[in-house]
Each structure stands twice: as structure tokens, then as C-alpha cells.
């Protein structure tokens, strides 16, 4: 038998006439998520049931007005918390703390909550004048702590003449069978949603959770349903139901949901079933037995959905493996890796996405004024936010001088002075002497990022903005001759690569995009992240965000590392015109120059991958070409008909 903190909600018992019984009721389990702010709720929490996460979560979610401490010896040493930090936390949430000690709980208790000398009647009026209150009472852990909740329910009901939700949090003995529940069961459509289930299993395993899926646990000849039923009934601590258009029509998934709901009810385990939505399946089409449950939405973003799911599992304190994390993920992969992958003792060159900074401008220009564009003149950019300038303490920082900006058609700025880039970084000038070193580096990184984006725009790239985060610069159709570039691969062979292509099937163009961010460390580098942007065939405008996400998942799902590597090589080759360096800026302040060759590392081992059995239904996603110089076009079997014609024309 083990002790674990449990939230229990008081359900009042009634007599034969339907009236509530005094000091009579029973407690039922409840999830933390039910403690919504704005409800008249009183929480009785024992000291030993709270840790740092639980303490902060309780007050952050409930947002109580008052916390009353009736413990004999109040303490707040929960994890890294202490009395000073807790009181600052209360102040930030506008929570009033009352140290009541071990005094009796009676009708005068409510008046004392407000810490005034007013009569009990005035206190009640104050209490009832607001729509709802949340009150937390901290109590010592005793065998009869549940009776404290019953007594408080009576007092608050009698004094306020209103009903209160009473929730207690304290130790409760778990059954032996409950302690055996450690696995997270993933119910999904097979084979349609296998890719997602494997991805989710890997992510949960990486976060130290023990996961069960039929893909990795069922063996040939094993009794299928008997094994699943035993897992859900005896071993699962949570059942994640992957709702999709495919799973709605799978009898096996519906059987698993029915069994899981039954276990949730009979074992009194609220939150046992966790529904998630994988695609655009309407919520109205969810099965009735899970339609009313809170659903985590993965349809917009797998990463955002995963974050919400992990928050839910951590909040509910789902057990994790002691040997979890990277080691557990490695062990999981070792068990399921395909036999076609073998480790070789042959060294392998690994190409990174980092390009070293070869030189920084010597100076930073301090500019003042309000930038504006010459009317009637064509400009590289159309928005001040796209200019290579960064605001700082009322001025602007840039490697470009005011004169150089005027040559670009940007007026309204004048030079204050120039400062040494190196001295700015060291904090030896007035503009940076009061700043911490990490702040100075962040300002410099922001300045470098702006110059990188401005450089790409000046080279003719288009900008794709997102709701949050930096924009992606992508190559528009027609910027490159035949939309392609050359490159020299790591094996020394010259190749050609399309950086813009067309999918006749989907009526869209795909464009190689790049998001670059500088990092100032021992070796200053530009970190390049490649992305694919899709535009409509007719308008050449980026497609809607929802379609963009769907296209990326389907279109790029079989673009392996060698493809992304050659795309990066081709992009760098085009930017640098085949030279080894790339000048982002060159002017009065000096030169901002990058290596056009990504940093590489020599690994002592390599992996021989024999990619076999590629799904024929996705072969049309390979719609841009690999052509070796002098070797002619790709064969008919390598591309679908439409895209083969497109690729032949391009090469």
C-alpha cells in the first residue's frame, strides 16, 4: 500500500425528502482541472499532500481570494519555495493570507476570514456581494482531515445560506491494483494513424513515460483482444484515444474506448480516458461516450498538442520511469528499429546547419530620427520592420550608415556617432555599459538577424509571416533560372537541385524557405533552418495555414536527411555564387561575412540505410529531381508522370 495525494469532492447526502443531511456526505475523486476560478469553492489541503508544483498549480488554477492556515506549525518549504517566496506569490495573485492557528472552526470563522472587527453579518454580506469566492484552508494531516471538510461545509452553508463546492486534498490509500498501473495506452486506427502513434510513443518515452501501443507490443500469434483488455483493465494508468476520421470507423478502437470508459467509472478514476483530435474531424462527430470530455487538439500542431498532453500528465502526476528520458528512448528504438539499418565502423562526415561568421563589422552606427521611404521609388523592403535597424534607448542601431540607407531610398535618419562593435560587446561604451553581457549579446544577435533578413530580401526572396515567431524567407518562382541551382555534394560530385517545384496533383508550387538565426558563443555562427512554403498555382500566394501544415506533413514526409542536406548545399551555393564565403554586408562599418560551407563533423561510425518498401501512395511526393551532371534524366519509375515531366523540363 502506498500513499498518494488525491483530490476528493464532497457530495452531500440527502434524506428521504431530498433535504441535505447535516455533517453527512461522501467524497468522490475529482481532477485538478475542475477547480475553475469563478466558482464558490473551498479547498481543504493537508501539508503532506502538497509539493512545489502542486502548491503553485492549486493557487494558480483556483485563484482563491483567501488562504486560511489552521496548522499548528505553518511552513512553506515545498521544493525551492520558502515563506518569503510564497508570500510574494500570494501578493502577486492578490491572495489574502490569514494565520488562524489551531482555533476552533465555528460560525465566527467566516468573519475572521476578512480579518476585521466587523460583525459576522457584515462579513457575510461582504462574502455574498461578490459573484464567487475561492478559499483555501491549509490543515495538518490527520486521520480525520476529511471531517474538517464536512465541518467547513456546514459552517459555510449555514453562515452564507449558499452552497459551496468542498474539495479536500490529502493522503488516500491506493489499492494494490492501482500501483500496478504505469502504462499509457494509445488507442488509434491501424494502419492509418500508425505514424502518429509511433511519433507520440517516442515523444512520451523521451519524457520518461511508459507507453503501450499494439504496434510495438503485440507479437505474431499473440491473442489480440485478450492482451489489449488485460492492459486496459490492469496496467494502464491513462488511455489516450486518437480521434480521427479513420478511427471513427474502426470497431477495434470503439471497443477500446468502451472498455476504457467502463474501467474509468467502475474504478472511479476520473481522467483515465484522454481524448485527442488528430485531424479536422468535427467535435460533433465524436462518440457520445467521450464527446463531453476535454479534448486535446493536435490538428493544428503536433508540438502544441504534445505540450498540452504533457502538462496534463504531469499535472495528474502520472508515474514515470526512473531510467527514462534519452536512455529509455534509445532502448525503445533498439527494440523496434528495422533490420535494414546497420551500424558500420566506416567513418562518416556529418554536415551541420551552422555557418561560421568569418568577420563582423568593426563599427555599429548610432542613428536617430524616423525612417521613411522615398515615394515613387522601388525599394528592397516595404516596411520599416524589414530594415536592418534595431531600436535601442530612443535611437537606432545598424551597420548601415545614414548615407548608405539614403542610397537605398530610406530617409529621415541621421548619424549620431559610431561605436566599436567589440567595445559594445564588452560593455565599454555608454550604450552598453549598464547592460549585462547576455543582454548585450542578444542585442547584437537581433541586429545580425535583421541584416540577414534584409540581405535575403535584397536577393529577391519573398517573406512568409507567421502569427508568432520570425518570418521565413523563401525563393519565389522564377528567381532562379529554371528554378534550380548547382551544388557539390559531400562526395565531391556535382549535382543539380530544384529549389522551386510544382505539384500538378495538388495544384501548388513548393518553395525552399530558410529561417536563419545567429548565435554568439565561442564559435559565432548562423544557424540555418530549412522550411517548405507552398503557394497557390494560380495566384502564387501562400496557401492557408491549415493547408500549409497538411501539405508539409504529406508532401515532405519522405524527404530524408540527404535530401535536406543537398537542398542546404544548393541554397548556400546559389547565395555565394559558388564561392566559399558569403558577404551579408559590406560598407562603411566593415564587412559581415559568413562561410558558405556549413560546419561538418567526422563521426567514427556510420549508418547504412536501405530504404525499402516505400509506400506507393506517396511516391508523387518525390516531385523534384536529382540529376548527376552528364547522366541524363531520372527514370520513369522515380517520379509520377506529371512531376516527371516537370522535372525533366527543369533539368
Rosetta blueprint (number, residue, H / E / L):
1 X L
2 X L
3 X E
4 X E
5 X E
6 X E
7 X E
8 X E
9 X E
10 X E
11 X E
12 X E
13 X E
14 X E
15 X L
16 X L
17 X L
18 X L
19 X L
20 X E
21 X E
22 X E
23 X E
24 X E
25 X E
26 X E
27 X E
28 X E
29 X E
30 X L
31 X L
32 X H
33 X H
34 X H
35 X L
36 X L
37 X L
38 X L
39 X L
40 X L
41 X E
42 X E
43 X E
44 X E
45 X E
46 X E
47 X H
48 X H
49 X H
50 X L
51 X L
52 X H
53 X H
54 X H
55 X H
56 X H
57 X H
58 X H
59 X H
60 X H
61 X H
62 X H
63 X L
64 X L
65 X L
66 X E
67 X E
68 X E
69 X E
70 X L
71 X L
72 X L
73 X L
74 X L
75 X L
76 X L
77 X L
78 X L
79 X L
80 X L
81 X L
82 X L
83 X H
84 X H
85 X H
86 X H
87 X H
88 X H
89 X H
90 X H
91 X H
92 X H
93 X L
94 X L
95 X L
96 X E
97 X E
98 X E
99 X E
100 X L
101 X L
102 X L
103 X L
104 X L
105 X L
106 X L
107 X L
108 X H
109 X H
110 X H
111 X H
112 X H
113 X H
114 X L
115 X L
116 X L
117 X L
118 X L
119 X L
120 X H
121 X H
122 X H
123 X H
124 X H
125 X H
126 X H
127 X H
128 X H
129 X L
130 X L
131 X L
132 X L
133 X L
134 X E
135 X E
136 X E
137 X E
138 X E
139 X E
140 X L
141 X L
142 X L
143 X L
144 X L
145 X H
146 X H
147 X H
148 X H
149 X H
150 X H
151 X H
152 X H
153 X H
154 X H
155 X H
156 X H
157 X H
158 X H
159 X H
160 X H
161 X L
162 X L
163 X L
164 X L
165 X E
166 X E
167 X E
168 X E
169 X E
170 X E
171 X E
172 X E
173 X E
174 X L
175 X L
176 X H
177 X H
178 X H
179 X H
180 X L
181 X L
182 X L
183 X E
184 X E
185 X E
186 X E
187 X E
188 X L
189 X L
190 X L
191 X L
192 X L
193 X L
194 X H
195 X H
196 X H
197 X H
198 X H
199 X H
200 X H
201 X H
202 X H
203 X H
204 X H
205 X H
206 X H
207 X L
208 X L
209 X L
210 X E
211 X E
212 X E
213 X L
214 X H
215 X H
216 X H
217 X H
218 X L
219 X L
220 X L
221 X L
222 X L
223 X L
224 X H
225 X H
226 X H
227 X H
228 X H
229 X H
230 X H
231 X H
232 X H
233 X H
234 X H
235 X H
236 X E
237 X E
238 X E
239 X E
240 X E
241 X E
242 X E
243 X E
244 X L
245 X L
246 X L
247 X H
248 X H
249 X H
250 X L
251 X H
252 X H
253 X H
254 X H
255 X H
256 X H
257 X H
258 X H
259 X H
260 X H
261 X H
262 X H
263 X H
264 X H
265 X H
266 X H
267 X L
268 X L
269 X L
270 X L
271 X L
272 X L
273 X E
274 X E
275 X E
276 X E
277 X E
278 X L
279 X L
280 X L
281 X L
282 X L
283 X H
284 X H
285 X H
286 X L
287 X L
288 X H
289 X H
290 X H
291 X H
292 X L
293 X L
294 X L
295 X L
296 X E
297 X E
298 X L
299 X L
300 X L
301 X L
302 X H
303 X H
304 X H
305 X H
306 X H
307 X H
308 X H
309 X H
310 X H
311 X H
312 X H
313 X H
314 X H
315 X H
316 X L
317 X L
318 X L
319 X L
320 X L
321 X L
322 X L
323 X L
324 X L
325 X L
326 X H
327 X H
328 X H
329 X H
330 X H
331 X H
332 X H
333 X H
334 X H
335 X H
336 X H
337 X L
338 X L
339 X L
340 X L
341 X E
342 X E
343 X E
344 X E
345 X L
346 X L
347 X L
348 X E
349 X E
350 X E
351 X E
352 X L
353 X L
354 X E
355 X E
356 X E
357 X E
358 X E
359 X E
360 X L
361 X L
362 X L
363 X E
364 X E
365 X E
366 X E
367 X E
368 X E
369 X E
370 X E
371 X E
372 X E
373 X E
374 X L
375 X L
376 X L
377 X L
378 X L
379 X L
380 X L
381 X L
382 X L
383 X L
384 X H
385 X H
386 X H
387 X L
388 X L
389 X L
390 X E
391 X E
392 X E
393 X L
394 X L
395 X E
396 X E
397 X E
398 X E
399 X L
400 X L
401 X L
402 X H
403 X H
404 X H
405 X H
406 X H
407 X H
408 X L
409 X L
410 X E
411 X E
412 X E
413 X E
414 X E
415 X E
416 X E
417 X E
418 X E
419 X E
420 X E
421 X H
422 X H
423 X H
424 X H
425 X H
426 X H
427 X L
428 X L
429 X L
430 X L
431 X L
432 X L
433 X L
434 X L
435 X L
436 X L
437 X H
438 X H
439 X H
440 X H
441 X H
442 X H
443 X H
444 X H
445 X H
446 X H
447 X H
448 X H
449 X H
450 X H
451 X H
452 X H
453 X H
454 X H
455 X H
456 X H
457 X H
458 X H
459 X L
460 X L
461 X L
462 X E
463 X E
464 X E
465 X L
466 X L
467 X L
468 X L
469 X L
470 X L
471 X L
472 X E
473 X E
474 X E
475 X L
476 X L
477 X L
478 X L
479 X L
480 X L
481 X H
482 X H
483 X H
484 X E
485 X E
486 X E
487 X E
488 X E
489 X L
490 X L
491 X L
492 X L
493 X L
494 X E
495 X E
496 X E
497 X E
498 X E
499 X L
500 X E
501 X E
502 X E
503 X E
504 X L
505 X L
506 X L
507 X L
508 X E
509 X E
510 X E
511 X E
512 X E
513 X E
514 X E
515 X E
516 X E
517 X E
518 X E
519 X E
520 X L
521 X L
522 X L
523 X L
524 X L
525 X E
526 X E
527 X E
528 X E
529 X E
530 X E
531 X E
532 X E
533 X E
534 X E
535 X E
536 X E
537 X L
538 X L
539 X L
540 X L
541 X L
542 X E
543 X L
544 X L
545 X H
546 X H
547 X H
548 X H
549 X H
550 X H
551 X H
552 X H
553 X H
554 X H
555 X H
556 X L
557 X L
558 X L
559 X L
560 X L
561 X H
562 X H
563 X H
564 X H
565 X H
566 X H
567 X H
568 X H
569 X H
570 X H
571 X H
572 X H
573 X H
574 X H
575 X H
576 X H
577 X L
578 X L
579 X L
580 X L
581 X E
582 X E
583 X E
584 X E
585 X E
586 X E
587 X E
588 X L
589 X L
590 X E
591 X E
592 X E
593 X E
594 X E
595 X E
596 X L
597 X L
598 X L
599 X L
600 X E
601 X E
602 X E
603 X E
604 X L
605 X L
606 X E
607 X E
608 X E
609 X E
610 X L
611 X L
612 X L
613 X L
614 X L
615 X L
616 X H
617 X H
618 X H
619 X H
620 X H
621 X H
622 X L
623 X L
624 X L
625 X L
626 X E
627 X E
628 X E
629 X L
630 X L
631 X L
632 X L
633 X L
634 X L
635 X L
636 X H
637 X H
638 X H
639 X L
640 X L
641 X H
642 X H
643 X H
644 X H
645 X H
646 X H
647 X H
648 X H
649 X H
650 X H
651 X L
